[in-house]
């Protein structure tokens, strides 16, 4: 079948899962998030309040948390997952706690992710789990391991414990037969994570894709890295799993490069990022027999090009090696319309205690306001659907 260029304009399908109240609440929130100055001020105030242990969680719960998270517990998530499933959309669970510093917190994160993996294995509508590496080990440790500086004996033992945590989750994912995605981080410690995930793929992806790494295509070296790793997986006879994102740390990366006097690893403009992203998607589709790819983006053009490529190559829309994913609470016009056409469509669904997920929510708000036109596009679609429902009566 041909893929219509207007594939993502159907707001009735996009917001079918939202009642009028939820739609109007989203309208108010996106109006606020469309104000960059307000988001910047709010983020600073929230971080300040967190440091002083001020009671800000109630405000977050009824605003950004409710819009972008599935709940604090699995029981709260079940209702969300069931609702998504009724429209053919699956959930990619993410325990949204990150940037911890002590061993006890890391062990708690492992146990929470093990529960998520077990839950996903028993629920076909939530057969994917995404983990944050900084929830399993210290950022400074990852960074030192990449820097080439010799680790102390204690640090070497600590790094081994981090690797053991990753492997516990990888083994559990194999047993539960689910997809385990590992998120990407900043360049100065991403190599450490890549090495761990590459080792896991070689071990656990021999029969089918279980472990997925993540590449940020706003980096100017990631397309070459992706191609190299796919070829290596072919040579070593395992399936390569990858989640393709544009990236989340552009300002931080550019600032650090300038401060430390090295060339920024980020593309000079959006055009470069877009070109590499779409090339990466096409390369994965061309190698679909040994490569499993999650197209994780809010960019409509990239999703359209990917869907069109699958149609032209006569690859089944529900092929197990290809899926699309958007953030829960955003990109509904992409997710629900793709699901309606029979594609594997997911929502990235964070969950966890409100107070622990606030750092994720702050970053998410900042990321989305930095994407030119993203908030206005979301708001426009919501307003179109509100008007459509009014006319329908």
Long-range contacts (C-beta under 8 A, 24 or more apart in sequence): 1-311, 2-311, 3-304, 3-307, 3-308, 3-311, 3-341, 5-304, 7-304, 7-307, 7-337, 7-338, 7-341, 8-300, 8-303, 8-304, 8-333, 8-334, 8-337, 9-333, 10-333, 10-337, 10-340, 11-333, 11-381, 11-384, 11-385, 11-388, 12-385, 12-388, 13-336, 13-337, 13-340, 14-332, 14-333, 14-335, 14-336, 14-337, 14-381, 14-385, 15-332, 15-336, 15-381, 15-382, 15-385, 16-87, 16-336, 17-83, 17-84, 17-86, 17-87, 17-332, 17-336, 18-332, 20-386, 20-389, 23-382, 23-385, 23-386, 23-389, 24-386, 25-66, 25-67, 26-67, 26-329, 26-382, 27-379, 27-382, 27-383, 27-386, 29-63, 29-64, 29-67, 30-375, 30-378, 30-379, 30-382, 31-379, 33-365, 33-368, 33-369, 33-375, 34-369, 34-375, 34-376, 34-379, 36-369, 36-370, 39-365, 39-366, 39-369, 40-366, 40-369, 42-365, 43-362, 43-365, 43-366, 46-358, 46-362, 47-362, 50-355, 50-358, 50-359, 56-358, 57-354, 57-355, 57-358, 60-354, 60-358, 60-361, 61-354, 64-361, 64-364, 64-365, 65-354, 65-357, 65-361, 67-329, 68-327, 68-328, 68-329, 68-330, 68-350, 68-361, 68-364, 69-96, 69-328, 69-349, 69-350, 69-351, 69-352, 69-357, 69-361, 70-328, 70-349, 70-350, 70-351, 71-351, 72-351, 72-352, 72-353, 72-354, 73-351, 74-115, 74-116, 74-119, 74-351, 76-351, 77-126, 77-349, 77-351, 80-328, 80-349, 81-123, 81-125, 81-126, 81-349, 82-125, 84-125, 84-347, 85-125, 87-336, 87-339, 87-340, 88-339, 88-340, 88-342, 88-345, 89-335, 89-336, 89-339, 89-345, 89-346, 89-347, 90-124, 90-125, 90-126, 90-127, 90-128, 90-344, 90-345, 90-346, 90-347, 91-125, 91-126, 91-128, 91-328, 91-346, 91-347, 91-349, 92-126, 92-128, 92-129, 92-130, 92-179, 92-181, 92-325, 92-346, 92-347, 92-348, 92-349, 93-119, 93-120, 93-126, 93-128, 93-129, 93-130, 93-349, 93-351, 94-129, 94-130, 94-131, 94-132, 94-348, 94-349, 94-350, 94-351, 95-131, 95-132, 95-135, 95-350, 95-351, 95-352, 96-132, 96-350, 96-351, 96-352, 96-356, 96-357, 96-360, 96-361, 97-132, 97-135, 97-352, 97-353, 97-356, 97-357, 97-360, 98-132, 98-134, 98-135, 98-359, 98-360, 99-134, 99-135, 99-139, 99-359, 100-134, 100-135, 101-138, 103-161, 106-135, 106-136, 106-137, 106-161, 106-162, 106-165, 107-165, 109-135, 109-136, 109-165, 110-136, 110-165, 110-168, 110-169, 112-352, 113-169, 114-168, 114-169, 114-172, 117-169, 117-172, 117-173, 117-176, 117-178, 117-180, 118-172, 118-176, 120-176, 120-178, 121-175, 121-176, 121-177, 121-178, 122-176, 126-349, 127-177, 127-178, 127-179, 128-178, 128-179, 128-180, 128-181, 128-346, 129-173, 129-178, 129-179, 129-180, 129-181, 130-180, 130-181, 130-182, 130-183, 130-243, 130-348, 131-169, 131-180, 131-181, 131-182, 131-183, 132-183, 133-182, 133-183, 133-185, 133-193, 134-185, 136-162, 136-165, 136-166, 137-161, 137-162, 137-165, 139-189, 142-185, 142-189, 142-192, 142-193, 143-188, 143-189, 143-192, 145-189, 145-192, 146-188, 146-189, 146-190, 146-191, 146-192, 147-188, 162-196, 163-196, 166-196, 166-197, 166-200, 167-200, 167-203, 170-200, 170-203, 170-204, 170-210, 170-211, 171-204, 173-204, 173-210, 173-211, 174-204, 174-210, 177-210, 178-210, 179-209, 179-210, 179-212, 179-241, 179-292, 179-294, 180-210, 180-211, 180-212, 181-212, 181-214, 181-241, 181-243, 181-294, 182-211, 182-212, 182-213, 182-214, 183-214, 184-213, 184-214, 184-215, 184-216, 184-245, 184-247, 184-248, 185-249, 186-249, 186-252, 186-253, 186-256, 187-219, 187-253, 187-265, 188-256, 198-229, 201-233, 201-238, 201-239, 201-240, 201-241, 202-236, 202-238, 205-233, 205-238, 205-239, 205-240, 205-241, 206-237, 206-238, 206-239, 208-239, 209-239, 209-240, 209-241, 209-292, 209-321, 210-241, 211-241, 212-241, 212-242, 212-243, 212-292, 212-294, 213-241, 213-242, 213-243, 214-242, 214-243, 214-244, 214-245, 214-296, 215-242, 215-243, 215-244, 215-245, 215-280, 216-245, 216-246, 216-247, 216-248, 216-249, 217-244, 217-245, 217-246, 217-247, 217-273, 217-276, 217-277, 217-280, 218-246, 218-247, 218-250, 218-266, 218-267, 218-273, 219-247, 219-265, 219-266, 219-267, 220-265, 220-266, 220-267, 220-272, 220-276, 221-265, 222-276, 222-280, 223-276, 223-279, 223-280, 223-283, 226-280, 226-283, 226-284, 227-283, 230-283, 230-284, 230-287, 230-290, 230-291, 233-290, 233-291, 234-287, 234-290, 239-290, 239-291, 239-292, 240-287, 240-290, 240-291, 240-292, 241-291, 241-292, 241-293, 242-284, 242-291, 242-292, 242-293, 242-294, 243-293, 243-294, 243-296, 243-325, 244-277, 244-280, 244-281, 244-284, 244-293, 244-294, 244-295, 244-296, 244-297, 245-296, 245-297, 246-273, 246-277, 246-297, 246-299, 247-273, 248-363, 248-367, 250-370, 251-370, 270-372, 274-299, 274-301, 274-302, 277-302, 278-302, 278-305, 281-305, 281-306, 281-309, 282-309, 284-322, 285-309, 285-310, 285-313, 285-315, 285-322, 288-315, 288-319, 288-321, 288-322, 289-321, 291-321, 292-320, 292-321, 292-322, 293-321, 293-322, 293-323, 294-323, 294-324, 294-325, 294-346, 295-322, 295-323, 295-324, 295-325, 296-324, 296-325, 296-326, 296-348, 297-326, 298-326, 298-327, 298-330, 298-331, 298-334, 298-371, 298-374, 300-333, 300-334, 303-334, 303-338, 307-338, 307-341, 307-343, 310-343, 317-341, 317-342, 317-343, 317-344, 318-342, 318-343, 318-344, 319-344, 320-344, 327-364, 330-368, 330-374, 330-378, 331-378, 332-381, 333-381
